């Protein structure tokens, strides 16, 4: 009977350890997923900001060219 009690105790400890590891694994997986979301969002924000900056630069170039044409027409 003593051997059975010891075996049950060992199995219970092993099961408790497995449950704790499963909880830790789930928490780690959630953290990885959250960090991946943050990285994707940061990358998307950076791409949108870069595109916006390039559009502003193109708009400025077009405006400068328009001003140059207008000045050239005025000075003739």
mmCIF file of the N, C-alpha and C atoms, coordinates in Angstrom:
data_MODEL
# 
_entry.id   MODEL 
# 
loop_
_atom_site.group_PDB 
_atom_site.id 
_atom_site.type_symbol 
_atom_site.label_atom_id 
_atom_site.label_alt_id 
_atom_site.label_comp_id 
_atom_site.label_asym_id 
_atom_site.label_entity_id 
_atom_site.label_seq_id 
_atom_site.pdbx_PDB_ins_code 
_atom_site.Cartn_x 
_atom_site.Cartn_y 
_atom_site.Cartn_z 
_atom_site.occupancy 
_atom_site.B_iso_or_equiv 
_atom_site.pdbx_formal_charge 
_atom_site.auth_seq_id 
_atom_site.auth_comp_id 
_atom_site.auth_asym_id 
_atom_site.auth_atom_id 
_atom_site.pdbx_PDB_model_num 
ATOM 1   N N  . UNK A 1 1  ? 0.819  -1.186 0.000   1.00 0.00 ? 1  UNK A N  1 
ATOM 2   C CA . UNK A 1 1  ? 0.000  0.000  0.000   1.00 0.00 ? 1  UNK A CA 1 
ATOM 3   C C  . UNK A 1 1  ? 0.868  1.256  0.000   1.00 0.00 ? 1  UNK A C  1 
ATOM 4   N N  . UNK A 1 2  ? 2.001  1.182  0.698   1.00 0.00 ? 2  UNK A N  1 
ATOM 5   C CA . UNK A 1 2  ? 2.900  2.325  0.757   1.00 0.00 ? 2  UNK A CA 1 
ATOM 6   C C  . UNK A 1 2  ? 3.446  2.639  -0.639  1.00 0.00 ? 2  UNK A C  1 
ATOM 7   N N  . UNK A 1 3  ? 3.764  1.584  -1.428  1.00 0.00 ? 3  UNK A N  1 
ATOM 8   C CA . UNK A 1 3  ? 4.286  1.798  -2.774  1.00 0.00 ? 3  UNK A CA 1 
ATOM 9   C C  . UNK A 1 3  ? 3.252  2.484  -3.654  1.00 0.00 ? 3  UNK A C  1 
ATOM 10  N N  . UNK A 1 4  ? 2.004  2.121  -3.477  1.00 0.00 ? 4  UNK A N  1 
ATOM 11  C CA . UNK A 1 4  ? 0.940  2.732  -4.277  1.00 0.00 ? 4  UNK A CA 1 
ATOM 12  C C  . UNK A 1 4  ? 0.812  4.210  -3.925  1.00 0.00 ? 4  UNK A C  1 
ATOM 13  N N  . UNK A 1 5  ? 0.889  4.520  -2.650  1.00 0.00 ? 5  UNK A N  1 
ATOM 14  C CA . UNK A 1 5  ? 0.775  5.916  -2.213  1.00 0.00 ? 5  UNK A CA 1 
ATOM 15  C C  . UNK A 1 5  ? 1.933  6.736  -2.757  1.00 0.00 ? 5  UNK A C  1 
ATOM 16  N N  . UNK A 1 6  ? 3.133  6.184  -2.726  1.00 0.00 ? 6  UNK A N  1 
ATOM 17  C CA . UNK A 1 6  ? 4.310  6.885  -3.255  1.00 0.00 ? 6  UNK A CA 1 
ATOM 18  C C  . UNK A 1 6  ? 4.165  7.080  -4.753  1.00 0.00 ? 6  UNK A C  1 
ATOM 19  N N  . UNK A 1 7  ? 3.719  6.045  -5.445  1.00 0.00 ? 7  UNK A N  1 
ATOM 20  C CA . UNK A 1 7  ? 3.534  6.142  -6.898  1.00 0.00 ? 7  UNK A CA 1 
ATOM 21  C C  . UNK A 1 7  ? 2.504  7.216  -7.239  1.00 0.00 ? 7  UNK A C  1 
ATOM 22  N N  . UNK A 1 8  ? 1.411  7.256  -6.506  1.00 0.00 ? 8  UNK A N  1 
ATOM 23  C CA . UNK A 1 8  ? 0.370  8.268  -6.743  1.00 0.00 ? 8  UNK A CA 1 
ATOM 24  C C  . UNK A 1 8  ? 0.936  9.662  -6.481  1.00 0.00 ? 8  UNK A C  1 
ATOM 25  N N  . UNK A 1 9  ? 1.719  9.812  -5.439  1.00 0.00 ? 9  UNK A N  1 
ATOM 26  C CA . UNK A 1 9  ? 2.303  11.112 -5.116  1.00 0.00 ? 9  UNK A CA 1 
ATOM 27  C C  . UNK A 1 9  ? 3.260  11.562 -6.218  1.00 0.00 ? 9  UNK A C  1 
ATOM 28  N N  . UNK A 1 10 ? 4.095  10.647 -6.700  1.00 0.00 ? 10 UNK A N  1 
ATOM 29  C CA . UNK A 1 10 ? 5.036  10.983 -7.767  1.00 0.00 ? 10 UNK A CA 1 
ATOM 30  C C  . UNK A 1 10 ? 4.291  11.369 -9.037  1.00 0.00 ? 10 UNK A C  1 
ATOM 31  N N  . UNK A 1 11 ? 3.253  10.610 -9.381  1.00 0.00 ? 11 UNK A N  1 
ATOM 32  C CA . UNK A 1 11 ? 2.465  10.930 -10.566 1.00 0.00 ? 11 UNK A CA 1 
ATOM 33  C C  . UNK A 1 11 ? 1.766  12.285 -10.430 1.00 0.00 ? 11 UNK A C  1 
ATOM 34  N N  . UNK A 1 12 ? 1.276  12.580 -9.235  1.00 0.00 ? 12 UNK A N  1 
ATOM 35  C CA . UNK A 1 12 ? 0.617  13.865 -9.009  1.00 0.00 ? 12 UNK A CA 1 
ATOM 36  C C  . UNK A 1 12 ? 1.604  15.013 -9.173  1.00 0.00 ? 12 UNK A C  1 
ATOM 37  N N  . UNK A 1 13 ? 2.822  14.863 -8.668  1.00 0.00 ? 13 UNK A N  1 
ATOM 38  C CA . UNK A 1 13 ? 3.840  15.902 -8.827  1.00 0.00 ? 13 UNK A CA 1 
ATOM 39  C C  . UNK A 1 13 ? 4.210  16.077 -10.296 1.00 0.00 ? 13 UNK A C  1 
ATOM 40  N N  . UNK A 1 14 ? 4.337  14.953 -10.999 1.00 0.00 ? 14 UNK A N  1 
ATOM 41  C CA . UNK A 1 14 ? 4.655  15.026 -12.424 1.00 0.00 ? 14 UNK A CA 1 
ATOM 42  C C  . UNK A 1 14 ? 3.568  15.729 -13.206 1.00 0.00 ? 14 UNK A C  1 
ATOM 43  N N  . UNK A 1 15 ? 2.316  15.439 -12.885 1.00 0.00 ? 15 UNK A N  1 
ATOM 44  C CA . UNK A 1 15 ? 1.189  16.086 -13.560 1.00 0.00 ? 15 UNK A CA 1 
ATOM 45  C C  . UNK A 1 15 ? 1.162  17.577 -13.245 1.00 0.00 ? 15 UNK A C  1 
ATOM 46  N N  . UNK A 1 16 ? 1.441  17.928 -12.020 1.00 0.00 ? 16 UNK A N  1 
ATOM 47  C CA . UNK A 1 16 ? 1.475  19.345 -11.642 1.00 0.00 ? 16 UNK A CA 1 
ATOM 48  C C  . UNK A 1 16 ? 2.574  20.073 -12.405 1.00 0.00 ? 16 UNK A C  1 
ATOM 49  N N  . UNK A 1 17 ? 3.717  19.430 -12.561 1.00 0.00 ? 17 UNK A N  1 
ATOM 50  C CA . UNK A 1 17 ? 4.817  20.043 -13.303 1.00 0.00 ? 17 UNK A CA 1 
ATOM 51  C C  . UNK A 1 17 ? 4.445  20.213 -14.766 1.00 0.00 ? 17 UNK A C  1 
ATOM 52  N N  . UNK A 1 18 ? 3.772  19.254 -15.343 1.00 0.00 ? 18 UNK A N  1 
ATOM 53  C CA . UNK A 1 18 ? 3.346  19.355 -16.746 1.00 0.00 ? 18 UNK A CA 1 
ATOM 54  C C  . UNK A 1 18 ? 2.360  20.492 -16.935 1.00 0.00 ? 18 UNK A C  1 
ATOM 55  N N  . UNK A 1 19 ? 1.441  20.633 -15.993 1.00 0.00 ? 19 UNK A N  1 
ATOM 56  C CA . UNK A 1 19 ? 0.451  21.703 -16.088 1.00 0.00 ? 19 UNK A CA 1 
ATOM 57  C C  . UNK A 1 19 ? 1.138  23.061 -16.015 1.00 0.00 ? 19 UNK A C  1 
ATOM 58  N N  . UNK A 1 20 ? 2.101  23.198 -15.130 1.00 0.00 ? 20 UNK A N  1 
ATOM 59  C CA . UNK A 1 20 ? 2.825  24.463 -14.993 1.00 0.00 ? 20 UNK A CA 1 
ATOM 60  C C  . UNK A 1 20 ? 3.588  24.756 -16.274 1.00 0.00 ? 20 UNK A C  1 
ATOM 61  N N  . UNK A 1 21 ? 4.228  23.737 -16.851 1.00 0.00 ? 21 UNK A N  1 
ATOM 62  C CA . UNK A 1 21 ? 4.955  23.940 -18.102 1.00 0.00 ? 21 UNK A CA 1 
ATOM 63  C C  . UNK A 1 21 ? 4.013  24.332 -19.229 1.00 0.00 ? 21 UNK A C  1 
ATOM 64  N N  . UNK A 1 22 ? 2.850  23.725 -19.265 1.00 0.00 ? 22 UNK A N  1 
ATOM 65  C CA . UNK A 1 22 ? 1.869  24.064 -20.297 1.00 0.00 ? 22 UNK A CA 1 
ATOM 66  C C  . UNK A 1 22 ? 1.437  25.520 -20.159 1.00 0.00 ? 22 UNK A C  1 
ATOM 67  N N  . UNK A 1 23 ? 1.214  25.957 -18.910 1.00 0.00 ? 23 UNK A N  1 
ATOM 68  C CA . UNK A 1 23 ? 0.844  27.358 -18.672 1.00 0.00 ? 23 UNK A CA 1 
ATOM 69  C C  . UNK A 1 23 ? 1.962  28.290 -19.116 1.00 0.00 ? 23 UNK A C  1 
ATOM 70  N N  . UNK A 1 24 ? 3.206  27.938 -18.776 1.00 0.00 ? 24 UNK A N  1 
ATOM 71  C CA . UNK A 1 24 ? 4.349  28.759 -19.185 1.00 0.00 ? 24 UNK A CA 1 
ATOM 72  C C  . UNK A 1 24 ? 4.489  28.792 -20.691 1.00 0.00 ? 24 UNK A C  1 
ATOM 73  N N  . UNK A 1 25 ? 4.294  27.643 -21.337 1.00 0.00 ? 25 UNK A N  1 
ATOM 74  C CA . UNK A 1 25 ? 4.384  27.587 -22.793 1.00 0.00 ? 25 UNK A CA 1 
ATOM 75  C C  . UNK A 1 25 ? 3.313  28.459 -23.440 1.00 0.00 ? 25 UNK A C  1 
ATOM 76  N N  . UNK A 1 26 ? 2.117  28.418 -22.900 1.00 0.00 ? 26 UNK A N  1 
ATOM 77  C CA . UNK A 1 26 ? 1.025  29.236 -23.440 1.00 0.00 ? 26 UNK A CA 1 
ATOM 78  C C  . UNK A 1 26 ? 1.329  30.718 -23.263 1.00 0.00 ? 26 UNK A C  1 
ATOM 79  N N  . UNK A 1 27 ? 1.860  31.075 -22.103 1.00 0.00 ? 27 UNK A N  1 
ATOM 80  C CA . UNK A 1 27 ? 2.210  32.483 -21.857 1.00 0.00 ? 27 UNK A CA 1 
ATOM 81  C C  . UNK A 1 27 ? 3.329  32.929 -22.793 1.00 0.00 ? 27 UNK A C  1 
ATOM 82  N N  . UNK A 1 28 ? 4.309  32.068 -22.999 1.00 0.00 ? 28 UNK A N  1 
ATOM 83  C CA . UNK A 1 28 ? 5.410  32.416 -23.904 1.00 0.00 ? 28 UNK A CA 1 
ATOM 84  C C  . UNK A 1 28 ? 4.914  32.566 -25.332 1.00 0.00 ? 28 UNK A C  1 
ATOM 85  N N  . UNK A 1 29 ? 4.024  31.685 -25.744 1.00 0.00 ? 29 UNK A N  1 
ATOM 86  C CA . UNK A 1 29 ? 3.482  31.767 -27.107 1.00 0.00 ? 29 UNK A CA 1 
ATOM 87  C C  . UNK A 1 29 ? 2.696  33.058 -27.294 1.00 0.00 ? 29 UNK A C  1 
ATOM 88  N N  . UNK A 1 30 ? 1.932  33.428 -26.277 1.00 0.00 ? 30 UNK A N  1 
ATOM 89  C CA . UNK A 1 30 ? 1.167  34.677 -26.346 1.00 0.00 ? 30 UNK A CA 1 
ATOM 90  C C  . UNK A 1 30 ? 2.107  35.873 -26.434 1.00 0.00 ? 30 UNK A C  1 
ATOM 91  N N  . UNK A 1 31 ? 3.175  35.843 -25.665 1.00 0.00 ? 31 UNK A N  1 
ATOM 92  C CA . UNK A 1 31 ? 4.139  36.947 -25.705 1.00 0.00 ? 31 UNK A CA 1 
ATOM 93  C C  . UNK A 1 31 ? 4.788  37.054 -27.082 1.00 0.00 ? 31 UNK A C  1 
ATOM 94  N N  . UNK A 1 32 ? 5.132  35.923 -27.679 1.00 0.00 ? 32 UNK A N  1 
ATOM 95  C CA . UNK A 1 32 ? 5.731  35.937 -29.016 1.00 0.00 ? 32 UNK A CA 1 
ATOM 96  C C  . UNK A 1 32 ? 4.751  36.519 -30.031 1.00 0.00 ? 32 UNK A C  1 
ATOM 97  N N  . UNK A 1 33 ? 3.499  36.102 -29.943 1.00 0.00 ? 33 UNK A N  1 
ATOM 98  C CA . UNK A 1 33 ? 2.486  36.616 -30.876 1.00 0.00 ? 33 UNK A CA 1 
ATOM 99  C C  . UNK A 1 33 ? 2.286  38.116 -30.694 1.00 0.00 ? 33 UNK A C  1 
ATOM 100 N N  . UNK A 1 34 ? 2.257  38.577 -29.452 1.00 0.00 ? 34 UNK A N  1 
ATOM 101 C CA . UNK A 1 34 ? 2.088  40.011 -29.195 1.00 0.00 ? 34 UNK A CA 1 
ATOM 102 C C  . UNK A 1 34 ? 3.270  40.801 -29.736 1.00 0.00 ? 34 UNK A C  1 
ATOM 103 N N  . UNK A 1 35 ? 4.473  40.283 -29.530 1.00 0.00 ? 35 UNK A N  1 
ATOM 104 C CA . UNK A 1 35 ? 5.661  40.970 -30.044 1.00 0.00 ? 35 UNK A CA 1 
ATOM 105 C C  . UNK A 1 35 ? 5.666  40.993 -31.566 1.00 0.00 ? 35 UNK A C  1 
ATOM 106 N N  . UNK A 1 36 ? 5.201  39.933 -32.179 1.00 0.00 ? 36 UNK A N  1 
ATOM 107 C CA . UNK A 1 36 ? 5.110  39.898 -33.644 1.00 0.00 ? 36 UNK A CA 1 
ATOM 108 C C  . UNK A 1 36 ? 4.115  40.946 -34.140 1.00 0.00 ? 36 UNK A C  1 
ATOM 109 N N  . UNK A 1 37 ? 2.996  41.086 -33.447 1.00 0.00 ? 37 UNK A N  1 
ATOM 110 C CA . UNK A 1 37 ? 2.021  42.115 -33.820 1.00 0.00 ? 37 UNK A CA 1 
ATOM 111 C C  . UNK A 1 37 ? 2.631  43.509 -33.728 1.00 0.00 ? 37 UNK A C  1 
ATOM 112 N N  . UNK A 1 38 ? 3.382  43.750 -32.663 1.00 0.00 ? 38 UNK A N  1 
ATOM 113 C CA . UNK A 1 38 ? 4.029  45.054 -32.485 1.00 0.00 ? 38 UNK A CA 1 
ATOM 114 C C  . UNK A 1 38 ? 5.009  45.311 -33.622 1.00 0.00 ? 38 UNK A C  1 
ATOM 115 N N  . UNK A 1 39 ? 5.800  44.297 -33.977 1.00 0.00 ? 39 UNK A N  1 
ATOM 116 C CA . UNK A 1 39 ? 6.771  44.449 -35.058 1.00 0.00 ? 39 UNK A CA 1 
ATOM 117 C C  . UNK A 1 39 ? 6.089  44.721 -36.388 1.00 0.00 ? 39 UNK A C  1 
ATOM 118 N N  . UNK A 1 40 ? 5.008  43.999 -36.669 1.00 0.00 ? 40 UNK A N  1 
ATOM 119 C CA . UNK A 1 40 ? 4.284  44.200 -37.934 1.00 0.00 ? 40 UNK A CA 1 
ATOM 120 C C  . UNK A 1 40 ? 3.687  45.599 -37.978 1.00 0.00 ? 40 UNK A C  1 
ATOM 121 N N  . UNK A 1 41 ? 3.097  46.020 -36.882 1.00 0.00 ? 41 UNK A N  1 
ATOM 122 C CA . UNK A 1 41 ? 2.499  47.364 -36.847 1.00 0.00 ? 41 UNK A CA 1 
ATOM 123 C C  . UNK A 1 41 ? 3.559  48.445 -37.011 1.00 0.00 ? 41 UNK A C  1 
ATOM 124 N N  . UNK A 1 42 ? 4.702  48.269 -36.382 1.00 0.00 ? 42 UNK A N  1 
ATOM 125 C CA . UNK A 1 42 ? 5.780  49.251 -36.516 1.00 0.00 ? 42 UNK A CA 1 
ATOM 126 C C  . UNK A 1 42 ? 6.275  49.305 -37.958 1.00 0.00 ? 42 UNK A C  1 
ATOM 127 N N  . UNK A 1 43 ? 6.399  48.154 -38.583 1.00 0.00 ? 43 UNK A N  1 
ATOM 128 C CA . UNK A 1 43 ? 6.830  48.115 -39.983 1.00 0.00 ? 43 UNK A CA 1 
ATOM 129 C C  . UNK A 1 43 ? 5.824  48.783 -40.897 1.00 0.00 ? 43 UNK A C  1 
ATOM 130 N N  . UNK A 1 44 ? 4.561  48.542 -40.662 1.00 0.00 ? 44 UNK A N  1 
ATOM 131 C CA . UNK A 1 44 ? 3.510  49.163 -41.477 1.00 0.00 ? 44 UNK A CA 1 
ATOM 132 C C  . UNK A 1 44 ? 3.507  50.672 -41.282 1.00 0.00 ? 44 UNK A C  1 
ATOM 133 N N  . UNK A 1 45 ? 3.651  51.119 -40.048 1.00 0.00 ? 45 UNK A N  1 
ATOM 134 C CA . UNK A 1 45 ? 3.697  52.563 -39.776 1.00 0.00 ? 45 UNK A CA 1 
ATOM 135 C C  . UNK A 1 45 ? 4.893  53.204 -40.462 1.00 0.00 ? 45 UNK A C  1 
ATOM 136 N N  . UNK A 1 46 ? 6.042  52.552 -40.402 1.00 0.00 ? 46 UNK A N  1 
ATOM 137 C CA . UNK A 1 46 ? 7.243  53.089 -41.043 1.00 0.00 ? 46 UNK A CA 1 
ATOM 138 C C  . UNK A 1 46 ? 7.056  53.177 -42.552 1.00 0.00 ? 46 UNK A C  1 
ATOM 139 N N  . UNK A 1 47 ? 6.446  52.165 -43.147 1.00 0.00 ? 47 UNK A N  1 
ATOM 140 C CA . UNK A 1 47 ? 6.213  52.180 -44.593 1.00 0.00 ? 47 UNK A CA 1 
ATOM 141 C C  . UNK A 1 47 ? 5.244  53.297 -44.978 1.00 0.00 ? 47 UNK A C  1 
ATOM 142 N N  . UNK A 1 48 ? 4.186  53.470 -44.196 1.00 0.00 ? 48 UNK A N  1 
ATOM 143 C CA . UNK A 1 48 ? 3.232  54.542 -44.487 1.00 0.00 ? 48 UNK A CA 1 
ATOM 144 C C  . UNK A 1 48 ? 3.872  55.914 -44.340 1.00 0.00 ? 48 UNK A C  1 
ATOM 145 N N  . UNK A 1 49 ? 4.688  56.086 -43.314 1.00 0.00 ? 49 UNK A N  1 
ATOM 146 C CA . UNK A 1 49 ? 5.371  57.370 -43.124 1.00 0.00 ? 49 UNK A CA 1 
ATOM 147 C C  . UNK A 1 49 ? 6.337  57.648 -44.264 1.00 0.00 ? 49 UNK A C  1 
ATOM 148 N N  . UNK A 1 50 ? 7.067  56.632 -44.690 1.00 0.00 ? 50 UNK A N  1 
ATOM 149 C CA . UNK A 1 50 ? 8.017  56.811 -45.795 1.00 0.00 ? 50 UNK A CA 1 
ATOM 150 C C  . UNK A 1 50 ? 7.273  57.159 -47.078 1.00 0.00 ? 50 UNK A C  1 
ATOM 151 N N  . UNK A 1 51 ? 6.164  56.478 -47.339 1.00 0.00 ? 51 UNK A N  1 
ATOM 152 C CA . UNK A 1 51 ? 5.371  56.771 -48.541 1.00 0.00 ? 51 UNK A CA 1 
ATOM 153 C C  . UNK A 1 51 ? 4.815  58.196 -48.487 1.00 0.00 ? 51 UNK A C  1 
ATOM 154 N N  . UNK A 1 52 ? 4.344  58.586 -47.339 1.00 0.00 ? 52 UNK A N  1 
ATOM 155 C CA . UNK A 1 52 ? 3.833  59.954 -47.183 1.00 0.00 ? 52 UNK A CA 1 
ATOM 156 C C  . UNK A 1 52 ? 4.913  60.990 -47.416 1.00 0.00 ? 52 UNK A C  1 
ATOM 157 N N  . UNK A 1 53 ? 6.108  60.723 -46.901 1.00 0.00 ? 53 UNK A N  1 
ATOM 158 C CA . UNK A 1 53 ? 7.225  61.652 -47.104 1.00 0.00 ? 53 UNK A CA 1 
ATOM 159 C C  . UNK A 1 53 ? 7.595  61.757 -48.579 1.00 0.00 ? 53 UNK A C  1 
ATOM 160 N N  . UNK A 1 54 ? 7.592  60.625 -49.260 1.00 0.00 ? 54 UNK A N  1 
ATOM 161 C CA . UNK A 1 54 ? 7.925  60.632 -50.697 1.00 0.00 ? 54 UNK A CA 1 
ATOM 162 C C  . UNK A 1 54 ? 6.858  61.379 -51.496 1.00 0.00 ? 54 UNK A C  1 
ATOM 163 N N  . UNK A 1 55 ? 5.601  61.214 -51.137 1.00 0.00 ? 55 UNK A N  1 
ATOM 164 C CA . UNK A 1 55 ? 4.534  61.949 -51.827 1.00 0.00 ? 55 UNK A CA 1 
ATOM 165 C C  . UNK A 1 55 ? 4.662  63.448 -51.590 1.00 0.00 ? 55 UNK A C  1 
ATOM 166 N N  . UNK A 1 56 ? 5.007  63.831 -50.387 1.00 0.00 ? 56 UNK A N  1 
ATOM 167 C CA . UNK A 1 56 ? 5.214  65.253 -50.098 1.00 0.00 ? 56 UNK A CA 1 
ATOM 168 C C  . UNK A 1 56 ? 6.384  65.811 -50.894 1.00 0.00 ? 56 UNK A C  1 
ATOM 169 N N  . UNK A 1 57 ? 7.455  65.034 -50.996 1.00 0.00 ? 57 UNK A N  1 
ATOM 170 C CA . UNK A 1 57 ? 8.620  65.479 -51.768 1.00 0.00 ? 57 UNK A CA 1 
ATOM 171 C C  . UNK A 1 57 ? 8.258  65.619 -53.243 1.00 0.00 ? 57 UNK A C  1 
ATOM 172 N N  . UNK A 1 58 ? 7.486  64.672 -53.780 1.00 0.00 ? 58 UNK A N  1 
ATOM 173 C CA . UNK A 1 58 ? 7.067  64.757 -55.182 1.00 0.00 ? 58 UNK A CA 1 
ATOM 174 C C  . UNK A 1 58 ? 6.167  65.967 -55.403 1.00 0.00 ? 58 UNK A C  1 
ATOM 175 N N  . UNK A 1 59 ? 5.269  66.216 -54.471 1.00 0.00 ? 59 UNK A N  1 
ATOM 176 C CA . UNK A 1 59 ? 4.385  67.378 -54.569 1.00 0.00 ? 59 UNK A CA 1 
ATOM 177 C C  . UNK A 1 59 ? 5.202  68.664 -54.566 1.00 0.00 ? 59 UNK A C  1 
ATOM 178 N N  . UNK A 1 60 ? 6.203  68.738 -53.709 1.00 0.00 ? 60 UNK A N  1 
ATOM 179 C CA . UNK A 1 60 ? 7.064  69.918 -53.661 1.00 0.00 ? 60 UNK A CA 1 
ATOM 180 C C  . UNK A 1 60 ? 7.822  70.094 -54.967 1.00 0.00 ? 60 UNK A C  1 
ATOM 181 N N  . UNK A 1 61 ? 8.288  68.999 -55.546 1.00 0.00 ? 61 UNK A N  1 
ATOM 182 C CA . UNK A 1 61 ? 9.013  69.076 -56.815 1.00 0.00 ? 61 UNK A CA 1 
ATOM 183 C C  . UNK A 1 61 ? 8.109  69.582 -57.935 1.00 0.00 ? 61 UNK A C  1 
ATOM 184 N N  . UNK A 1 62 ? 6.884  69.081 -57.968 1.00 0.00 ? 62 UNK A N  1 
ATOM 185 C CA . UNK A 1 62 ? 5.934  69.544 -58.977 1.00 0.00 ? 62 UNK A CA 1 
ATOM 186 C C  . UNK A 1 62 ? 5.630  71.031 -58.782 1.00 0.00 ? 62 UNK A C  1 
ATOM 187 N N  . UNK A 1 63 ? 5.459  71.427 -57.554 1.00 0.00 ? 63 UNK A N  1 
ATOM 188 C CA . UNK A 1 63 ? 5.179  72.846 -57.266 1.00 0.00 ? 63 UNK A CA 1 
ATOM 189 C C  . UNK A 1 63 ? 6.361  73.723 -57.671 1.00 0.00 ? 63 UNK A C  1 
ATOM 190 N N  . UNK A 1 64 ? 7.576  73.263 -57.388 1.00 0.00 ? 64 UNK A N  1 
ATOM 191 C CA . UNK A 1 64 ? 8.774  74.024 -57.775 1.00 0.00 ? 64 UNK A CA 1 
ATOM 192 C C  . UNK A 1 64 ? 8.885  74.134 -59.291 1.00 0.00 ? 64 UNK A C  1 
ATOM 193 N N  . UNK A 1 65 ? 8.588  73.049 -59.994 1.00 0.00 ? 65 UNK A N  1 
ATOM 194 C CA . UNK A 1 65 ? 8.642  73.083 -61.450 1.00 0.00 ? 65 UNK A CA 1 
ATOM 195 C C  . UNK A 1 65 ? 7.585  74.040 -61.999 1.00 0.00 ? 65 UNK A C  1 
ATOM 196 N N  . UNK A 1 66 ? 6.413  74.021 -61.414 1.00 0.00 ? 66 UNK A N  1 
ATOM 197 C CA . UNK A 1 66 ? 5.350  74.929 -61.832 1.00 0.00 ? 66 UNK A CA 1 
ATOM 198 C C  . UNK A 1 66 ? 5.762  76.376 -61.616 1.00 0.00 ? 66 UNK A C  1 
ATOM 199 N N  . UNK A 1 67 ? 6.366  76.658 -60.497 1.00 0.00 ? 67 UNK A N  1 
ATOM 200 C CA . UNK A 1 67 ? 6.844  78.018 -60.219 1.00 0.00 ? 67 UNK A CA 1 
ATOM 201 C C  . UNK A 1 67 ? 7.931  78.440 -61.209 1.00 0.00 ? 67 UNK A C  1 
ATOM 202 N N  . UNK A 1 68 ? 8.816  77.510 -61.561 1.00 0.00 ? 68 UNK A N  1 
ATOM 203 C CA . UNK A 1 68 ? 9.880  77.824 -62.505 1.00 0.00 ? 68 UNK A CA 1 
ATOM 204 C C  . UNK A 1 68 ? 9.309  78.152 -63.874 1.00 0.00 ? 68 UNK A C  1 
ATOM 205 N N  . UNK A 1 69 ? 8.305  77.417 -64.306 1.00 0.00 ? 69 UNK A N  1 
ATOM 206 C CA . UNK A 1 69 ? 7.659  77.675 -65.600 1.00 0.00 ? 69 UNK A CA 1 
ATOM 207 C C  . UNK A 1 69 ? 6.969  79.037 -65.558 1.00 0.00 ? 69 UNK A C  1 
ATOM 208 N N  . UNK A 1 70 ? 6.275  79.311 -64.465 1.00 0.00 ? 70 UNK A N  1 
ATOM 209 C CA . UNK A 1 70 ? 5.580  80.585 -64.341 1.00 0.00 ? 70 UNK A CA 1 
ATOM 210 C C  . UNK A 1 70 ? 6.575  81.748 -64.347 1.00 0.00 ? 70 UNK A C  1 
ATOM 211 N N  . UNK A 1 71 ? 7.690  81.588 -63.646 1.00 0.00 ? 71 UNK A N  1 
ATOM 212 C CA . UNK A 1 71 ? 8.714  82.630 -63.624 1.00 0.00 ? 71 UNK A CA 1 
ATOM 213 C C  . UNK A 1 71 ? 9.334  82.824 -64.993 1.00 0.00 ? 71 UNK A C  1 
ATOM 214 N N  . UNK A 1 72 ? 9.588  81.747 -65.701 1.00 0.00 ? 72 UNK A N  1 
ATOM 215 C CA . UNK A 1 72 ? 10.179 81.850 -67.031 1.00 0.00 ? 72 UNK A CA 1 
ATOM 216 C C  . UNK A 1 72 ? 9.218  82.553 -67.987 1.00 0.00 ? 72 UNK A C  1 
ATOM 217 N N  . UNK A 1 73 ? 7.922  82.294 -67.880 1.00 0.00 ? 73 UNK A N  1 
ATOM 218 C CA . UNK A 1 73 ? 6.932  82.945 -68.735 1.00 0.00 ? 73 UNK A CA 1 
ATOM 219 C C  . UNK A 1 73 ? 6.818  84.428 -68.396 1.00 0.00 ? 73 UNK A C  1 
ATOM 220 N N  . UNK A 1 74 ? 6.921  84.769 -67.141 1.00 0.00 ? 74 UNK A N  1 
ATOM 221 C CA . UNK A 1 74 ? 6.814  86.157 -66.700 1.00 0.00 ? 74 UNK A CA 1 
ATOM 222 C C  . UNK A 1 74 ? 8.030  86.960 -67.152 1.00 0.00 ? 74 UNK A C  1 
ATOM 223 N N  . UNK A 1 75 ? 9.198  86.368 -67.159 1.00 0.00 ? 75 UNK A N  1 
ATOM 224 C CA . UNK A 1 75 ? 10.432 87.076 -67.479 1.00 0.00 ? 75 UNK A CA 1 
ATOM 225 C C  . UNK A 1 75 ? 10.683 87.209 -68.965 1.00 0.00 ? 75 UNK A C  1 
ATOM 226 N N  . UNK A 1 76 ? 9.827  86.688 -69.814 1.00 0.00 ? 76 UNK A N  1 
ATOM 227 C CA . UNK A 1 76 ? 10.056 86.809 -71.254 1.00 0.00 ? 76 UNK A CA 1 
ATOM 228 C C  . UNK A 1 76 ? 9.511  88.081 -71.786 1.00 0.00 ? 76 UNK A C  1 
# 
